[in-house]
């Protein structure tokens, strides 16, 4: 497989939970624009989860991406700029993200072939 699978959890700054919920609503409302960003990032799948642990809101990103994609920070797309602005406002950089170790993926051959085709 020529793609990587990641799961990373970030802690939201205390007091920024309402703003983080607003951020998620913006991404949901502008889903079509978000999907348009995936090709430049060579992202095949991206999803966001929300949880609370130890009284703190956490946002987790699960994604499947091929190497060589552009970083969101280099984008000129409006939705990416909005996303980065919310990120900077909401994510607590003083708490290191929790990165999960990828162990194994179970991907049907049909789906793996589709991902390879997108990479061509």
N, CA, C and O atoms as a GROMACS GRO file, in nm:
protein
  480
    1UNK      N    1   0.084  -0.118   0.000
    1UNK     CA    2   0.000   0.000   0.000
    1UNK      C    3   0.088   0.124   0.000
    1UNK      O    4   0.186   0.133   0.075
    2UNK      N    5   0.053   0.219  -0.084
    2UNK     CA    6   0.132   0.341  -0.095
    2UNK      C    7   0.070   0.456  -0.017
    2UNK      O    8   0.104   0.572  -0.041
    3UNK      N    9  -0.017   0.427   0.075
    3UNK     CA   10  -0.079   0.533   0.153
    3UNK      C   11  -0.057   0.508   0.300
    3UNK      O   12  -0.025   0.397   0.343
    4UNK      N   13  -0.074   0.614   0.378
    4UNK     CA   14  -0.058   0.600   0.523
    4UNK      C   15  -0.190   0.633   0.591
    4UNK      O   16  -0.271   0.712   0.542
    5UNK      N   17  -0.209   0.571   0.703
    5UNK     CA   18  -0.329   0.590   0.783
    5UNK      C   19  -0.286   0.650   0.916
    5UNK      O   20  -0.198   0.596   0.983
    6UNK      N   21  -0.348   0.762   0.956
    6UNK     CA   22  -0.312   0.824   1.082
    6UNK      C   23  -0.435   0.854   1.166
    6UNK      O   24  -0.545   0.874   1.114
    7UNK      N   25  -0.414   0.854   1.295
    7UNK     CA   26  -0.514   0.894   1.393
    7UNK      C   27  -0.442   0.979   1.496
    7UNK      O   28  -0.352   0.933   1.565
    8UNK      N   29  -0.484   1.105   1.505
    8UNK     CA   30  -0.419   1.200   1.596
    8UNK      C   31  -0.526   1.278   1.670
    8UNK      O   32  -0.624   1.324   1.610
    9UNK      N   33  -0.506   1.295   1.801
    9UNK     CA   34  -0.601   1.367   1.885
    9UNK      C   35  -0.537   1.494   1.940
    9UNK      O   36  -0.424   1.493   1.989
   10UNK      N   37  -0.611   1.602   1.931
   10UNK     CA   38  -0.566   1.733   1.978
   10UNK      C   39  -0.662   1.782   2.086
   10UNK      O   40  -0.782   1.757   2.079
   11UNK      N   41  -0.608   1.852   2.184
   11UNK     CA   42  -0.688   1.907   2.293
   11UNK      C   43  -0.729   2.050   2.258
   11UNK      O   44  -0.648   2.130   2.212
   12UNK      N   45  -0.857   2.080   2.282
   12UNK     CA   46  -0.909   2.216   2.260
   12UNK      C   47  -0.876   2.301   2.382
   12UNK      O   48  -0.884   2.253   2.495
   13UNK      N   49  -0.840   2.427   2.359
   13UNK     CA   50  -0.811   2.519   2.467
   13UNK      C   51  -0.933   2.531   2.559
   13UNK      O   52  -1.046   2.534   2.512
   14UNK      N   53  -0.908   2.539   2.689
   14UNK     CA   54  -1.015   2.560   2.785
   14UNK      C   55  -1.084   2.692   2.752
   14UNK      O   56  -1.019   2.794   2.730
   15UNK      N   57  -1.216   2.688   2.749
   15UNK     CA   58  -1.295   2.807   2.717
   15UNK      C   59  -1.322   2.825   2.569
   15UNK      O   60  -1.395   2.917   2.531
   16UNK      N   61  -1.265   2.740   2.486
   16UNK     CA   62  -1.284   2.752   2.341
   16UNK      C   63  -1.374   2.643   2.284
   16UNK      O   64  -1.379   2.622   2.163
   17UNK      N   65  -1.445   2.573   2.371
   17UNK     CA   66  -1.530   2.462   2.327
   17UNK      C   67  -1.642   2.509   2.234
   17UNK      O   68  -1.671   2.443   2.135
   18UNK      N   69  -1.704   2.621   2.266
   18UNK     CA   70  -1.812   2.673   2.182
   18UNK      C   71  -1.757   2.711   2.045
   18UNK      O   72  -1.819   2.684   1.943
   19UNK      N   73  -1.640   2.773   2.044
   19UNK     CA   74  -1.575   2.810   1.918
   19UNK      C   75  -1.539   2.686   1.838
   19UNK      O   76  -1.553   2.684   1.716
   20UNK      N   77  -1.493   2.580   1.906
   20UNK     CA   78  -1.459   2.455   1.837
   20UNK      C   79  -1.584   2.391   1.777
   20UNK      O   80  -1.580   2.337   1.666
   21UNK      N   81  -1.696   2.397   1.849
   21UNK     CA   82  -1.822   2.346   1.793
   21UNK      C   83  -1.864   2.427   1.671
   21UNK      O   84  -1.916   2.372   1.574
   22UNK      N   85  -1.843   2.557   1.677
   22UNK     CA   86  -1.872   2.644   1.562
   22UNK      C   87  -1.786   2.601   1.443
   22UNK      O   88  -1.835   2.592   1.330
   23UNK      N   89  -1.657   2.575   1.468
   23UNK     CA   90  -1.563   2.530   1.365
   23UNK      C   91  -1.615   2.402   1.298
   23UNK      O   92  -1.617   2.391   1.176
   24UNK      N   93  -1.656   2.307   1.380
   24UNK     CA   94  -1.707   2.181   1.324
   24UNK      C   95  -1.833   2.205   1.241
   24UNK      O   96  -1.850   2.142   1.137
   25UNK      N   97  -1.921   2.295   1.287
   25UNK     CA   98  -2.042   2.327   1.210
   25UNK      C   99  -2.005   2.388   1.075
   25UNK      O  100  -2.066   2.356   0.973
   26UNK      N  101  -1.905   2.477   1.074
   26UNK     CA  102  -1.860   2.537   0.948
   26UNK      C  103  -1.811   2.429   0.853
   26UNK      O  104  -1.846   2.430   0.735
   27UNK      N  105  -1.731   2.336   0.903
   27UNK     CA  106  -1.680   2.228   0.817
   27UNK      C  107  -1.794   2.142   0.763
   27UNK      O  108  -1.792   2.100   0.648
   28UNK      N  109  -1.893   2.115   0.847
   28UNK     CA  110  -2.009   2.036   0.803
   28UNK      C  111  -2.088   2.112   0.697
   28UNK      O  112  -2.124   2.056   0.593
   29UNK      N  113  -2.115   2.240   0.724
   29UNK     CA  114  -2.194   2.321   0.631
   29UNK      C  115  -2.121   2.340   0.498
   29UNK      O  116  -2.185   2.357   0.394
   30UNK      N  117  -1.989   2.339   0.501
   30UNK     CA  118  -1.910   2.362   0.380
   30UNK      C  119  -1.838   2.234   0.336
   30UNK      O  120  -1.727   2.238   0.284
   31UNK      N  121  -1.906   2.123   0.358
   31UNK     CA  122  -1.848   1.991   0.330
   31UNK      C  123  -1.799   1.979   0.186
   31UNK      O  124  -1.691   1.924   0.162
   32UNK      N  125  -1.876   2.027   0.090
   32UNK     CA  126  -1.836   2.016  -0.051
   32UNK      C  127  -1.702   2.086  -0.074
   32UNK      O  128  -1.617   2.034  -0.147
   33UNK      N  129  -1.683   2.203  -0.014
   33UNK     CA  130  -1.555   2.274  -0.028
   33UNK      C  131  -1.442   2.195   0.037
   33UNK      O  132  -1.331   2.191  -0.015
   34UNK      N  133  -1.472   2.134   0.151
   34UNK     CA  134  -1.370   2.053   0.219
   34UNK      C  135  -1.327   1.936   0.132
   34UNK      O  136  -1.208   1.905   0.122
   35UNK      N  137  -1.423   1.873   0.069
   35UNK     CA  138  -1.392   1.759  -0.019
   35UNK      C  139  -1.305   1.803  -0.136
   35UNK      O  140  -1.218   1.729  -0.180
   36UNK      N  141  -1.329   1.925  -0.186
   36UNK     CA  142  -1.248   1.977  -0.297
   36UNK      C  143  -1.101   1.993  -0.260
   36UNK      O  144  -1.015   1.995  -0.348
   37UNK      N  145  -1.070   2.004  -0.132
   37UNK     CA  146  -0.931   2.023  -0.089
   37UNK      C  147  -0.852   1.892  -0.087
   37UNK      O  148  -0.730   1.893  -0.084
   38UNK      N  149  -0.922   1.780  -0.089
   38UNK     CA  150  -0.856   1.651  -0.066
   38UNK      C  151  -0.755   1.614  -0.173
   38UNK      O  152  -0.649   1.560  -0.142
   39UNK      N  153  -0.785   1.642  -0.298
   39UNK     CA  154  -0.694   1.601  -0.406
   39UNK      C  155  -0.557   1.667  -0.393
   39UNK      O  156  -0.455   1.600  -0.410
   40UNK      N  157  -0.553   1.797  -0.364
   40UNK     CA  158  -0.423   1.866  -0.354
   40UNK      C  159  -0.340   1.812  -0.239
   40UNK      O  160  -0.217   1.819  -0.241
   41UNK      N  161  -0.409   1.759  -0.136
   41UNK     CA  162  -0.339   1.701  -0.022
   41UNK      C  163  -0.312   1.552  -0.040
   41UNK      O  164  -0.250   1.488   0.045
   42UNK      N  165  -0.361   1.497  -0.152
   42UNK     CA  166  -0.353   1.353  -0.179
   42UNK      C  167  -0.417   1.274  -0.065
   42UNK      O  168  -0.371   1.167  -0.025
   43UNK      N  169  -0.525   1.332  -0.015
   43UNK     CA  170  -0.601   1.273   0.095
   43UNK      C  171  -0.716   1.193   0.034
   43UNK      O  172  -0.792   1.244  -0.048
   44UNK      N  173  -0.726   1.068   0.073
   44UNK     CA  174  -0.830   0.981   0.021
   44UNK      C  175  -0.952   0.977   0.112
   44UNK      O  176  -1.063   0.951   0.068
   45UNK      N  177  -0.928   1.002   0.239
   45UNK     CA  178  -1.036   0.994   0.338
   45UNK      C  179  -0.992   1.073   0.459
   45UNK      O  180  -0.879   1.060   0.506
   46UNK      N  181  -1.081   1.156   0.510
   46UNK     CA  182  -1.052   1.231   0.632
   46UNK      C  183  -1.181   1.243   0.712
   46UNK      O  184  -1.287   1.275   0.658
   47UNK      N  185  -1.171   1.217   0.839
   47UNK     CA  186  -1.288   1.230   0.925
   47UNK      C  187  -1.243   1.286   1.060
   47UNK      O  188  -1.129   1.267   1.102
   48UNK      N  189  -1.335   1.356   1.126
   48UNK     CA  190  -1.304   1.420   1.254
   48UNK      C  191  -1.398   1.364   1.360
   48UNK      O  192  -1.519   1.351   1.337
   49UNK      N  193  -1.342   1.330   1.474
   49UNK     CA  194  -1.420   1.283   1.589
   49UNK      C  195  -1.406   1.385   1.703
   49UNK      O  196  -1.304   1.453   1.715
   50UNK      N  197  -1.509   1.394   1.784
   50UNK     CA  198  -1.506   1.481   1.902
   50UNK      C  199  -1.528   1.395   2.025
   50UNK      O  200  -1.612   1.305   2.026
   51UNK      N  201  -1.451   1.424   2.130
   51UNK     CA  202  -1.466   1.351   2.256
   51UNK      C  203  -1.431   1.443   2.371
   51UNK      O  204  -1.381   1.554   2.351
   52UNK      N  205  -1.459   1.396   2.492
   52UNK     CA  206  -1.422   1.468   2.614
   52UNK      C  207  -1.349   1.370   2.704
   52UNK      O  208  -1.395   1.258   2.727
   53UNK      N  209  -1.234   1.413   2.754
   53UNK     CA  210  -1.157   1.331   2.847
   53UNK      C  211  -1.100   1.424   2.954
   53UNK      O  212  -1.046   1.530   2.922
   54UNK      N  213  -1.111   1.383   3.077
   54UNK     CA  214  -1.062   1.465   3.188
   54UNK      C  215  -1.118   1.606   3.184
   54UNK      O  216  -1.051   1.703   3.219
   55UNK      N  217  -1.244   1.617   3.140
   55UNK     CA  218  -1.310   1.746   3.135
   55UNK      C  219  -1.267   1.836   3.021
   55UNK      O  220  -1.309   1.952   3.014
   56UNK      N  221  -1.185   1.784   2.930
   56UNK     CA  222  -1.135   1.864   2.816
   56UNK      C  223  -1.189   1.810   2.685
   56UNK      O  224  -1.192   1.689   2.662
   57UNK      N  225  -1.231   1.901   2.600
   57UNK     CA  226  -1.275   1.864   2.466
   57UNK      C  227  -1.154   1.825   2.383
   57UNK      O  228  -1.049   1.889   2.389
   58UNK      N  229  -1.170   1.720   2.305
   58UNK     CA  230  -1.064   1.673   2.217
   58UNK      C  231  -1.121   1.653   2.077
   58UNK      O  232  -1.236   1.611   2.060
   59UNK      N  233  -1.040   1.683   1.978
   59UNK     CA  234  -1.075   1.659   1.839
   59UNK      C  235  -0.973   1.564   1.781
   59UNK      O  236  -0.852   1.584   1.794
   60UNK      N  237  -1.022   1.459   1.716
   60UNK     CA  238  -0.934   1.356   1.660
   60UNK      C  239  -0.953   1.350   1.509
   60UNK      O  240  -1.066   1.350   1.459
   61UNK      N  241  -0.843   1.344   1.438
   61UNK     CA  242  -0.844   1.331   1.293
   61UNK      C  243  -0.798   1.191   1.256
   61UNK      O  244  -0.693   1.145   1.299
   62UNK      N  245  -0.878   1.126   1.175
   62UNK     CA  246  -0.842   0.997   1.116
   62UNK      C  247  -0.834   1.022   0.966
   62UNK      O  248  -0.927   1.076   0.907
   63UNK      N  249  -0.722   0.984   0.905
   63UNK     CA  250  -0.712   1.005   0.761
   63UNK      C  251  -0.631   0.898   0.692
   63UNK      O  252  -0.551   0.826   0.753
   64UNK      N  253  -0.655   0.890   0.563
   64UNK     CA  254  -0.582   0.801   0.473
   64UNK      C  255  -0.528   0.891   0.363
   64UNK      O  256  -0.603   0.956   0.291
   65UNK      N  257  -0.394   0.894   0.351
   65UNK     CA  258  -0.330   0.989   0.262
   65UNK      C  259  -0.210   0.926   0.193
   65UNK      O  260  -0.139   0.845   0.251
   66UNK      N  261  -0.191   0.964   0.068
   66UNK     CA  262  -0.072   0.920  -0.006
   66UNK      C  263   0.040   1.020   0.015
   66UNK      O  264   0.014   1.137   0.043
   67UNK      N  265   0.165   0.974   0.001
   67UNK     CA  266   0.279   1.065   0.017
   67UNK      C  267   0.278   1.175  -0.090
   67UNK      O  268   0.223   1.157  -0.199
   68UNK      N  269   0.339   1.287  -0.056
   68UNK     CA  270   0.358   1.392  -0.155
   68UNK      C  271   0.246   1.493  -0.164
   68UNK      O  272   0.250   1.581  -0.251
   69UNK      N  273   0.148   1.484  -0.078
   69UNK     CA  274   0.038   1.580  -0.082
   69UNK      C  275   0.080   1.715  -0.027
   69UNK      O  276   0.173   1.725   0.054
   70UNK      N  277   0.012   1.818  -0.072
   70UNK     CA  278   0.040   1.953  -0.024
   70UNK      C  279  -0.013   1.969   0.119
   70UNK      O  280  -0.116   1.911   0.155
   71UNK      N  281   0.057   2.047   0.199
   71UNK     CA  282   0.015   2.074   0.336
   71UNK      C  283  -0.096   2.178   0.334
   71UNK      O  284  -0.094   2.271   0.252
   72UNK      N  285  -0.193   2.163   0.422
   72UNK     CA  286  -0.305   2.256   0.429
   72UNK      C  287  -0.258   2.400   0.444
   72UNK      O  288  -0.323   2.492   0.395
   73UNK      N  289  -0.146   2.420   0.511
   73UNK     CA  290  -0.093   2.555   0.532
   73UNK      C  291  -0.048   2.626   0.406
   73UNK      O  292  -0.029   2.747   0.408
   74UNK      N  293  -0.030   2.552   0.297
   74UNK     CA  294   0.013   2.613   0.171
   74UNK      C  295  -0.105   2.645   0.079
   74UNK      O  296  -0.086   2.696  -0.031
   75UNK      N  297  -0.224   2.615   0.124
   75UNK     CA  298  -0.343   2.631   0.040
   75UNK      C  299  -0.387   2.776   0.030
   75UNK      O  300  -0.372   2.854   0.125
   76UNK      N  301  -0.440   2.812  -0.085
   76UNK     CA  302  -0.500   2.944  -0.104
   76UNK      C  303  -0.653   2.936  -0.102
   76UNK      O  304  -0.720   3.038  -0.120
   77UNK      N  305  -0.707   2.816  -0.080
   77UNK     CA  306  -0.852   2.798  -0.079
   77UNK      C  307  -0.914   2.860   0.046
   77UNK      O  308  -0.858   2.850   0.155
   78UNK      N  309  -1.028   2.922   0.029
   78UNK     CA  310  -1.094   2.993   0.140
   78UNK      C  311  -1.123   2.900   0.258
   78UNK      O  312  -1.098   2.936   0.372
   79UNK      N  313  -1.173   2.780   0.230
   79UNK     CA  314  -1.209   2.690   0.341
   79UNK      C  315  -1.086   2.647   0.419
   79UNK      O  316  -1.094   2.628   0.540
   80UNK      N  317  -0.973   2.631   0.352
   80UNK     CA  318  -0.849   2.596   0.423
   80UNK      C  319  -0.803   2.710   0.512
   80UNK      O  320  -0.756   2.687   0.624
   81UNK      N  321  -0.815   2.832   0.464
   81UNK     CA  322  -0.777   2.948   0.545
   81UNK      C  323  -0.867   2.960   0.669
   81UNK      O  324  -0.820   2.993   0.778
   82UNK      N  325  -0.996   2.934   0.652
   82UNK     CA  326  -1.090   2.935   0.764
   82UNK      C  327  -1.054   2.825   0.863
   82UNK      O  328  -1.051   2.848   0.984
   83UNK      N  329  -1.026   2.707   0.811
   83UNK     CA  330  -0.988   2.592   0.895
   83UNK      C  331  -0.864   2.625   0.978
   83UNK      O  332  -0.861   2.598   1.098
   84UNK      N  333  -0.763   2.681   0.915
   84UNK     CA  334  -0.639   2.715   0.986
   84UNK      C  335  -0.665   2.821   1.094
   84UNK      O  336  -0.608   2.814   1.203
   85UNK      N  337  -0.749   2.918   1.063
   85UNK     CA  338  -0.781   3.022   1.160
   85UNK      C  339  -0.848   2.961   1.284
   85UNK      O  340  -0.810   2.993   1.397
   86UNK      N  341  -0.946   2.876   1.263
   86UNK     CA  342  -1.010   2.808   1.377
   86UNK      C  343  -0.908   2.723   1.454
   86UNK      O  344  -0.906   2.723   1.577
   87UNK      N  345  -0.824   2.652   1.379
   87UNK     CA  346  -0.721   2.568   1.442
   87UNK      C  347  -0.636   2.650   1.537
   87UNK      O  348  -0.615   2.613   1.652
   88UNK      N  349  -0.589   2.763   1.488
   88UNK     CA  350  -0.502   2.848   1.570
   88UNK      C  351  -0.575   2.902   1.692
   88UNK      O  352  -0.514   2.919   1.798
   89UNK      N  353  -0.702   2.929   1.678
   89UNK     CA  354  -0.780   2.980   1.790
   89UNK      C  355  -0.812   2.871   1.893
   89UNK      O  356  -0.814   2.897   2.013
   90UNK      N  357  -0.838   2.750   1.845
   90UNK     CA  358  -0.897   2.647   1.931
   90UNK      C  359  -0.802   2.540   1.984
   90UNK      O  360  -0.822   2.492   2.096
   91UNK      N  361  -0.701   2.503   1.910
   91UNK     CA  362  -0.616   2.390   1.951
   91UNK      C  363  -0.512   2.437   2.053
   91UNK      O  364  -0.443   2.537   2.032
   92UNK      N  365  -0.503   2.364   2.162
   92UNK     CA  366  -0.409   2.395   2.270
   92UNK      C  367  -0.271   2.338   2.235
   92UNK      O  368  -0.249   2.218   2.248
   93UNK      N  369  -0.181   2.424   2.192
   93UNK     CA  370  -0.047   2.381   2.150
   93UNK      C  371   0.042   2.346   2.269
   93UNK      O  372   0.150   2.289   2.252
   94UNK      N  373  -0.002   2.381   2.390
   94UNK     CA  374   0.078   2.348   2.509
   94UNK      C  375   0.061   2.201   2.548
   94UNK      O  376   0.140   2.148   2.627
   95UNK      N  377  -0.041   2.136   2.495
   95UNK     CA  378  -0.061   1.993   2.521
   95UNK      C  379  -0.026   1.918   2.394
   95UNK      O  380  -0.090   1.937   2.291
   96UNK      N  381   0.074   1.833   2.399
   96UNK     CA  382   0.114   1.760   2.277
   96UNK      C  383  -0.001   1.674   2.224
   96UNK      O  384  -0.078   1.618   2.302
   97UNK      N  385  -0.012   1.666   2.093
   97UNK     CA  386  -0.116   1.579   2.037
   97UNK      C  387  -0.088   1.433   2.071
   97UNK      O  388   0.026   1.393   2.090
   98UNK      N  389  -0.194   1.357   2.077
   98UNK     CA  390  -0.179   1.213   2.099
   98UNK      C  391  -0.182   1.147   1.962
   98UNK      O  392  -0.283   1.150   1.891
   99UNK      N  393  -0.071   1.086   1.926
   99UNK     CA  394  -0.059   1.020   1.798
   99UNK      C  395  -0.064   0.870   1.821
   99UNK      O  396   0.014   0.816   1.900
  100UNK      N  397  -0.153   0.805   1.753
  100UNK     CA  398  -0.169   0.661   1.768
  100UNK      C  399  -0.081   0.587   1.669
  100UNK      O  400  -0.068   0.628   1.554
  101UNK      N  401  -0.023   0.479   1.714
  101UNK     CA  402   0.062   0.398   1.627
  101UNK      C  403  -0.026   0.312   1.538
  101UNK      O  404  -0.111   0.237   1.585
  102UNK      N  405  -0.003   0.324   1.407
  102UNK     CA  406  -0.077   0.241   1.313
  102UNK      C  407  -0.019   0.100   1.316
  102UNK      O  408   0.102   0.081   1.307
  103UNK      N  409  -0.104   0.002   1.329
  103UNK     CA  410  -0.060  -0.137   1.338
  103UNK      C  411  -0.095  -0.214   1.211
  103UNK      O  412  -0.009  -0.279   1.152
  104UNK      N  413  -0.220  -0.206   1.170
  104UNK     CA  414  -0.261  -0.283   1.052
  104UNK      C  415  -0.386  -0.220   0.992
  104UNK      O  416  -0.470  -0.164   1.063
  105UNK      N  417  -0.397  -0.230   0.859
  105UNK     CA  418  -0.517  -0.188   0.788
  105UNK      C  419  -0.574  -0.309   0.716
  105UNK      O  420  -0.501  -0.393   0.665
  106UNK      N  421  -0.703  -0.315   0.712
  106UNK     CA  422  -0.772  -0.420   0.637
  106UNK      C  423  -0.851  -0.348   0.528
  106UNK      O  424  -0.957  -0.291   0.554
  107UNK      N  425  -0.799  -0.354   0.407
  107UNK     CA  426  -0.857  -0.280   0.296
  107UNK      C  427  -0.890  -0.378   0.184
  107UNK      O  428  -0.801  -0.448   0.135
  108UNK      N  429  -1.015  -0.385   0.144
  108UNK     CA  430  -1.049  -0.472   0.032
  108UNK      C  431  -0.970  -0.432  -0.093
  108UNK      O  432  -0.944  -0.314  -0.115
  109UNK      N  433  -0.932  -0.530  -0.172
  109UNK     CA  434  -0.851  -0.506  -0.292
  109UNK      C  435  -0.916  -0.402  -0.384
  109UNK      O  436  -0.845  -0.320  -0.444
  110UNK      N  437  -1.047  -0.405  -0.395
  110UNK     CA  438  -1.117  -0.308  -0.482
  110UNK      C  439  -1.091  -0.165  -0.437
  110UNK      O  440  -1.066  -0.077  -0.519
  111UNK      N  441  -1.097  -0.142  -0.308
  111UNK     CA  442  -1.076  -0.008  -0.254
  111UNK      C  443  -0.929   0.033  -0.268
  111UNK      O  444  -0.899   0.147  -0.303
  112UNK      N  445  -0.840  -0.059  -0.240
  112UNK     CA  446  -0.697  -0.031  -0.256
  112UNK      C  447  -0.665   0.005  -0.401
  112UNK      O  448  -0.585   0.095  -0.426
  113UNK      N  449  -0.726  -0.065  -0.495
  113UNK     CA  450  -0.705  -0.035  -0.637
  113UNK      C  451  -0.758   0.104  -0.673
  113UNK      O  452  -0.696   0.176  -0.751
  114UNK      N  453  -0.871   0.142  -0.616
  114UNK     CA  454  -0.926   0.275  -0.640
  114UNK      C  455  -0.832   0.383  -0.586
  114UNK      O  456  -0.813   0.487  -0.651
  115UNK      N  457  -0.775   0.360  -0.471
  115UNK     CA  458  -0.680   0.457  -0.414
  115UNK      C  459  -0.558   0.468  -0.504
  115UNK      O  460  -0.511   0.579  -0.530
  116UNK      N  461  -0.508   0.356  -0.552
  116UNK     CA  462  -0.393   0.358  -0.642
  116UNK      C  463  -0.426   0.437  -0.769
  116UNK      O  464  -0.345   0.515  -0.818
  117UNK      N  465  -0.546   0.416  -0.823
  117UNK     CA  466  -0.588   0.488  -0.943
  117UNK      C  467  -0.593   0.638  -0.919
  117UNK      O  468  -0.556   0.716  -1.007
  118UNK      N  469  -0.637   0.679  -0.801
  118UNK     CA  470  -0.642   0.823  -0.769
  118UNK      C  471  -0.501   0.880  -0.765
  118UNK      O  472  -0.481   0.998  -0.793
  119UNK      N  473  -0.402   0.797  -0.731
  119UNK     CA  474  -0.263   0.844  -0.720
  119UNK      C  475  -0.196   0.859  -0.857
  119UNK      O  476  -0.093   0.926  -0.870
  120UNK      N  477  -0.254   0.798  -0.957
  120UNK     CA  478  -0.190   0.802  -1.090
  120UNK      C  479  -0.207   0.936  -1.157
  120UNK      O  480  -0.160   0.955  -1.269
   0.00000   0.00000   0.00000
